[in-house]
Amino acid sequence: MIRITDRKQCCGCSACADSCPHAAITMKPDAMGFSYPSVDSDLCVDCGLCEKVCAFHVPESKATDSCEAIRFPDLMDDSQSGGLAYALMRKAIGAGYIVYGAAIDDDFSVRHRRVDSMDGLSPLRLSKYVQSDMDGIPAQVLKDLKDGRKVLFTGTPCQCAGVASAAGKMRMNLLLADIICHGVPSPAVWKGYLESLEHRQGKKISSVLFRDPSLGWHGHREAVFFGDEKQVGDEYTFFFYQHLMLRPSCSVCPFASLRRASDITMADCWGVEDTLPGFADDNRGCSVLFANTPAGQEFTGDFPDICQRRPMDLPSEKIQPNLYRPSSAHKRVKSFENTYIRKGYDAVLRRFGKGSRSYRIDEFIKKVKRHI
């Protein structure tokens, strides 16, 4: 029977719940919106399958040792990087795959979704800086595989590892594409942020962008739309980069490594201007591609969409720190969580937001350290 005594030891991939043959496990959110397995002892027979399928450990695959910069000129205007994720999904659908990826629902929560047509891919585009709901997804992937379908699953490294573990011997027709992940933010804080904005504006939100492509590749700020009115800011993004609202397991992530659990790894190709001068100097975006397995190498060998690609050296730890180590939790993360749980989003905004007293103190300390 799986028991989570330390929140850091569960990534919320749902593999254990979806693999239980007795339906004894359900995924339940905590006060921060992060899901954890809850076992019904009356249904559990202690078969141990849930513990066996848990994939939150260092992958056995060999370390990635090569990569390339890649961009898709015709796909980049509506993408946040070089268009690689969308190009992968388009190729998969064209080849008869079922595609899984994260989408924003009507209530602005983020959930993984199954897509079997080119028209259905649009909601899977663009980044979602909040942990997506995976409830029922590993089981759905396994059903597709048992039905003889090929599957492309895209997600965070831990989600990919969970799906792979649930698939077991059916892994052959499953292609996994993960991202170099900075960490997954709290669904509860995301919801609280949107509710606070609506209250402050006195209007209902019509749509959201976690990272507005119109601001250019290097401009990471969220955009919230109230009908035709667009409001751009970095209030939520600030909490993300401060590591104040990441899932506890992110600080000990075993997948923040060159050793990957997926066939393909992708990310923003930061630093490409210095690494490959002249290749992507237009601020439109560029992706970095790692083909980690023979299956990944074969699938990414060519694309039906026009692409520009160049081999490159591995990004340094300074450029892609989460390719080498997990994000460290902020020293005030416990206080942030306690404040949010007791008093809500507006309270954490006042106490921990940009311009707050705690932020000014931290910035002053950093400034002093730089001059010592």
C-alpha positions as CSV (number, residue, x, y, z in Angstrom):
1,M,0.0,0.0,0.0
2,I,1.4,3.3,-1.0
3,R,1.7,5.8,1.8
4,I,2.9,9.4,1.3
5,T,4.5,10.5,4.6
6,D,6.6,13.2,3.0
7,R,5.0,15.5,0.4
8,K,8.4,15.7,-1.4
9,Q,8.2,12.0,-2.3
10,C,5.2,12.3,-4.6
11,C,5.0,14.1,-8.0
12,G,1.2,13.6,-8.5
13,C,1.5,11.7,-11.8
14,S,-1.5,9.5,-10.9
15,A,0.2,6.3,-12.1
16,C,-0.5,4.5,-8.8
17,A,-4.2,5.4,-8.8
18,D,-4.7,4.4,-12.4
19,S,-2.8,1.1,-12.0
20,C,-4.7,-0.1,-9.0
21,P,-6.8,-3.1,-10.1
22,H,-9.2,-2.7,-7.2
23,A,-9.8,1.1,-7.6
24,A,-8.6,1.5,-4.1
25,I,-6.6,4.7,-4.8
26,T,-8.0,8.2,-5.6
27,M,-6.0,11.4,-6.1
28,K,-7.0,14.1,-3.7
29,P,-5.8,17.7,-3.7
30,D,-4.2,19.3,-0.6
31,A,-4.8,22.9,0.4
32,M,-2.3,24.1,-2.3
33,G,-4.1,22.1,-5.0
34,F,-1.4,19.4,-5.4
35,S,-2.9,15.9,-5.7
36,Y,-1.7,13.0,-3.6
37,P,-2.9,9.3,-3.5
38,S,-5.5,8.4,-0.9
39,V,-5.9,4.7,-0.3
40,D,-9.3,3.1,0.7
41,S,-8.1,0.4,3.1
42,D,-11.4,-1.5,2.7
43,L,-10.7,-2.0,-1.0
44,C,-6.9,-2.4,-0.8
45,V,-5.6,-6.0,-0.8
46,D,-1.9,-5.0,-0.3
47,C,-0.9,-6.4,-3.7
48,G,2.0,-3.8,-3.8
49,L,1.4,-2.8,-7.5
50,C,1.0,0.9,-6.6
51,E,4.4,0.9,-5.0
52,K,5.9,-1.0,-7.9
53,V,4.5,1.4,-10.5
54,C,5.7,4.5,-8.7
55,A,8.3,6.1,-11.0
56,F,9.5,9.0,-8.8
57,H,13.2,7.9,-8.9
58,V,16.3,8.4,-11.0
59,P,15.7,7.0,-14.6
60,E,17.7,4.0,-15.6
61,S,18.2,5.4,-19.2
62,K,21.6,6.6,-20.3
63,A,22.5,10.2,-20.0
64,T,21.8,12.6,-22.9
65,D,25.0,13.7,-24.6
66,S,24.0,15.6,-27.7
67,C,21.4,18.2,-28.8
68,E,20.5,20.7,-31.5
69,A,18.9,24.0,-31.9
70,I,15.7,23.9,-33.9
71,R,12.9,26.3,-35.0
72,F,9.9,26.2,-37.3
73,P,9.4,29.6,-39.0
74,D,5.8,28.9,-40.0
75,L,4.8,27.9,-36.5
76,M,6.6,30.4,-34.3
77,D,4.2,33.3,-34.4
78,D,1.7,31.4,-32.3
79,S,4.3,29.6,-30.2
80,Q,6.4,30.6,-27.2
81,S,9.7,29.1,-28.3
82,G,10.7,27.7,-31.6
83,G,7.5,25.7,-32.2
84,L,9.0,22.3,-31.5
85,A,6.2,21.0,-29.3
86,Y,3.5,21.8,-31.8
87,A,5.6,20.4,-34.6
88,L,6.0,17.1,-32.7
89,M,2.2,16.9,-32.1
90,R,1.4,17.8,-35.8
91,K,3.8,15.1,-37.0
92,A,2.3,12.6,-34.6
93,I,-1.3,13.2,-35.6
94,G,-0.3,13.0,-39.3
95,A,1.3,9.6,-38.6
96,G,-1.9,8.3,-36.9
97,Y,-0.8,8.8,-33.3
98,I,-3.1,9.8,-30.4
99,V,-1.6,12.9,-28.7
100,Y,-1.8,13.8,-25.0
101,G,-0.9,17.3,-23.7
102,A,-1.9,19.9,-21.2
103,A,-4.8,22.2,-22.0
104,I,-6.7,25.1,-20.3
105,D,-10.3,24.2,-19.4
106,D,-13.2,26.6,-19.5
107,D,-12.7,27.3,-15.7
108,F,-9.0,28.1,-16.4
109,S,-7.8,25.0,-14.6
110,V,-5.1,22.9,-16.5
111,R,-5.7,19.3,-17.3
112,H,-4.2,16.8,-19.7
113,R,-6.3,16.0,-22.7
114,R,-6.5,13.3,-25.4
115,V,-6.5,14.5,-29.0
116,D,-6.9,12.5,-32.2
117,S,-7.2,15.1,-34.9
118,M,-5.2,18.1,-36.2
119,D,-8.0,20.5,-35.3
120,G,-7.9,19.4,-31.6
121,L,-4.2,20.3,-31.2
122,S,-4.7,24.1,-30.7
123,P,-5.5,23.9,-26.9
124,L,-2.3,21.9,-26.3
125,R,-0.1,24.7,-27.7
126,L,1.7,27.3,-25.4
127,S,3.1,26.8,-21.9
128,K,1.0,26.3,-18.8
129,Y,2.8,27.4,-15.7
130,V,0.7,25.3,-13.2
131,Q,0.6,21.6,-12.5
132,S,-1.9,19.9,-14.8
133,D,-4.5,17.4,-13.6
134,M,-3.5,13.9,-14.7
135,D,-6.4,12.0,-13.1
136,G,-7.4,9.1,-15.3
137,I,-4.8,9.9,-18.0
138,P,-2.3,7.0,-17.5
139,A,-5.3,4.5,-17.7
140,Q,-6.5,6.2,-20.9
141,V,-3.1,6.0,-22.4
142,L,-2.8,2.3,-21.5
143,K,-6.2,1.7,-23.1
144,D,-5.1,3.3,-26.4
145,L,-2.0,1.2,-26.4
146,K,-4.0,-2.0,-25.7
147,D,-6.2,-1.0,-28.6
148,G,-3.2,-1.0,-30.9
149,R,-2.9,2.8,-31.2
150,K,0.4,4.7,-31.1
151,V,0.6,7.4,-28.6
152,L,2.6,10.6,-28.2
153,F,2.5,11.9,-24.6
154,T,3.9,15.3,-23.8
155,G,4.3,16.6,-20.3
156,T,6.7,17.2,-17.4
157,P,9.5,14.6,-16.9
158,C,7.7,13.2,-13.8
159,Q,4.4,12.9,-15.7
160,C,6.2,11.1,-18.6
161,A,7.9,8.7,-16.2
162,G,4.6,7.9,-14.5
163,V,2.8,7.2,-17.9
164,A,5.8,5.0,-18.9
165,S,5.6,3.0,-15.7
166,A,1.9,2.6,-16.0
167,A,2.3,1.4,-19.6
168,G,4.7,-1.3,-18.6
169,K,5.2,-3.8,-21.4
170,M,3.1,-1.6,-23.7
171,R,5.9,1.0,-23.8
172,M,6.9,0.1,-27.4
173,N,4.2,2.2,-29.1
174,L,4.4,5.0,-26.6
175,L,6.5,8.0,-27.5
176,L,7.3,10.4,-24.6
177,A,8.3,14.0,-25.0
178,D,9.2,15.9,-21.8
179,I,10.4,19.5,-21.1
180,I,13.3,20.8,-19.1
181,C,11.1,21.7,-16.1
182,H,11.7,24.6,-13.7
183,G,9.0,23.2,-11.4
184,V,5.2,23.0,-11.3
185,P,3.3,25.8,-9.5
186,S,0.3,25.4,-7.2
187,P,-3.1,25.0,-8.9
188,A,-4.7,26.6,-5.8
189,V,-2.5,29.8,-6.1
190,W,-3.3,30.0,-9.8
191,K,-7.0,29.9,-9.0
192,G,-6.6,32.4,-6.2
193,Y,-4.7,34.8,-8.5
194,L,-7.5,34.8,-11.1
195,E,-10.2,35.2,-8.5
196,S,-8.3,38.1,-7.0
197,L,-7.8,39.8,-10.4
198,E,-11.5,39.5,-11.1
199,H,-12.4,41.0,-7.8
200,R,-9.9,43.9,-8.3
201,Q,-11.1,44.6,-11.8
202,G,-14.8,44.0,-11.2
203,K,-14.9,42.0,-14.4
204,K,-14.9,38.4,-15.5
205,I,-11.8,36.9,-17.2
206,S,-12.4,35.6,-20.7
207,S,-9.0,34.0,-21.5
208,V,-5.4,33.8,-20.2
209,L,-1.9,33.4,-21.5
210,F,0.7,32.2,-19.0
211,R,3.4,33.7,-21.3
212,D,2.3,36.2,-23.9
213,P,4.0,35.5,-27.3
214,S,3.4,39.0,-28.5
215,L,5.9,40.3,-25.9
216,G,8.7,38.5,-27.8
217,W,10.6,35.4,-26.9
218,H,12.5,36.8,-24.0
219,G,9.5,38.6,-22.5
220,H,8.0,36.3,-19.8
221,R,4.8,37.9,-18.4
222,E,1.3,36.6,-18.1
223,A,-1.6,38.2,-20.0
224,V,-5.2,38.1,-18.8
225,F,-8.1,39.1,-21.0
226,F,-11.3,40.7,-19.8
227,G,-13.2,40.6,-23.1
228,D,-11.3,42.8,-25.5
229,E,-9.3,44.4,-22.7
230,K,-5.8,42.9,-22.2
231,Q,-3.9,43.2,-18.9
232,V,-0.2,42.2,-18.9
233,G,1.8,41.7,-15.7
234,D,4.2,39.5,-13.8
235,E,2.4,39.1,-10.5
236,Y,1.9,35.4,-10.8
237,T,5.2,34.9,-12.8
238,F,7.1,36.5,-10.0
239,F,5.9,33.9,-7.5
240,F,6.9,31.2,-10.0
241,Y,10.5,32.4,-10.4
242,Q,10.8,33.0,-6.7
243,H,10.1,29.3,-6.1
244,L,7.4,30.2,-3.5
245,M,4.6,28.0,-4.9
246,L,6.3,25.0,-6.5
247,R,5.2,21.4,-5.6
248,P,7.4,20.1,-2.7
249,S,8.8,17.3,-4.9
250,C,10.2,19.8,-7.4
251,S,13.0,20.6,-4.9
252,V,14.2,17.0,-5.0
253,C,13.3,16.1,-8.6
254,P,15.2,13.1,-9.8
255,F,14.6,14.1,-13.5
256,A,16.4,17.4,-13.3
257,S,19.3,15.6,-14.9
258,L,20.9,14.7,-18.2
259,R,19.5,11.2,-17.5
260,R,16.0,11.4,-18.9
261,A,13.0,9.0,-18.7
262,S,11.6,10.2,-22.1
263,D,12.4,9.7,-25.7
264,I,12.5,13.4,-26.5
265,T,13.4,16.4,-24.3
266,M,12.7,20.0,-25.4
267,A,13.0,23.5,-23.9
268,D,13.7,27.1,-24.8
269,C,17.1,27.3,-26.4
270,W,18.4,30.1,-24.2
271,G,21.8,31.4,-25.0
272,V,21.5,30.4,-28.7
273,E,22.6,33.9,-29.7
274,D,26.0,33.2,-28.2
275,T,26.2,29.5,-29.0
276,L,25.1,29.8,-32.7
277,P,25.5,33.5,-33.7
278,G,23.1,34.5,-36.4
279,F,20.9,31.5,-36.2
280,A,18.1,32.9,-34.0
281,D,18.8,36.6,-33.3
282,D,15.3,37.9,-34.1
283,N,13.7,37.3,-30.7
284,R,11.1,35.1,-32.3
285,G,12.2,32.0,-30.4
286,C,14.2,28.9,-30.7
287,S,13.9,25.4,-29.2
288,V,16.5,23.0,-28.0
289,L,15.9,19.3,-28.9
290,F,17.4,16.2,-27.3
291,A,16.6,12.9,-28.9
292,N,17.3,10.6,-26.0
293,T,16.5,7.1,-27.4
294,P,16.6,5.5,-30.9
295,A,12.8,6.0,-31.0
296,G,13.2,9.7,-30.3
297,Q,16.0,10.0,-32.9
298,E,13.9,8.3,-35.6
299,F,10.8,10.4,-34.9
300,T,12.7,13.7,-34.9
301,G,14.9,12.8,-37.9
302,D,12.6,14.9,-40.2
303,F,9.4,16.9,-40.0
304,P,6.7,17.7,-42.5
305,D,6.8,21.3,-41.4
306,I,9.7,23.5,-42.6
307,C,12.4,23.7,-39.9
308,Q,15.8,25.2,-39.4
309,R,18.2,23.1,-37.2
310,R,21.8,23.1,-36.1
311,P,23.8,20.7,-33.9
312,M,25.1,22.4,-30.7
313,D,27.0,21.8,-27.5
314,L,25.0,20.9,-24.4
315,P,23.7,24.0,-22.7
316,S,25.7,25.0,-19.6
317,E,24.2,24.8,-16.1
318,K,24.0,28.6,-16.2
319,I,21.8,28.5,-19.3
320,Q,19.7,25.5,-18.4
321,P,20.1,24.9,-14.6
322,N,17.3,22.4,-14.5
323,L,19.0,20.1,-16.9
324,Y,21.5,19.5,-14.1
325,R,19.7,20.1,-10.8
326,P,16.3,20.8,-9.4
327,S,15.0,24.2,-8.4
328,S,15.7,25.0,-4.7
329,A,12.6,25.9,-2.6
330,H,12.5,29.5,-1.4
331,K,13.5,29.8,2.3
332,R,10.0,31.3,3.0
333,V,8.0,28.6,1.2
334,K,6.5,27.2,4.4
335,S,5.4,30.7,5.5
336,F,4.0,31.4,2.0
337,E,1.9,28.2,2.1
338,N,0.7,28.8,5.6
339,T,-0.3,32.4,4.8
340,Y,-2.1,31.2,1.6
341,I,-4.0,28.5,3.4
342,R,-5.0,30.7,6.3
343,K,-5.6,34.0,4.6
344,G,-5.7,33.5,0.8
345,Y,-4.1,34.9,-2.3
346,D,-4.3,38.7,-1.4
347,A,-2.5,38.0,1.8
348,V,0.5,36.3,0.1
349,L,0.5,39.1,-2.5
350,R,0.9,41.7,0.2
351,R,3.4,39.7,2.2
352,F,5.6,38.1,-0.5
353,G,4.8,39.9,-3.8
354,K,7.2,42.2,-5.6
355,G,7.5,45.4,-3.6
356,S,6.6,43.7,-0.3
357,R,8.8,44.2,2.8
358,S,10.2,40.6,2.6
359,Y,11.1,41.1,-1.0
360,R,12.9,44.4,-0.3
361,I,14.8,42.8,2.5
362,D,15.9,39.9,0.3
363,E,17.0,42.3,-2.4
364,F,19.0,44.4,0.0
365,I,20.8,41.3,1.4
366,K,21.6,40.2,-2.2
367,K,23.0,43.6,-3.0
368,V,25.2,43.6,0.2
369,K,26.5,40.1,-0.7
370,R,27.5,41.2,-4.2
371,H,29.7,44.0,-2.7
372,I,31.4,41.9,-0.1
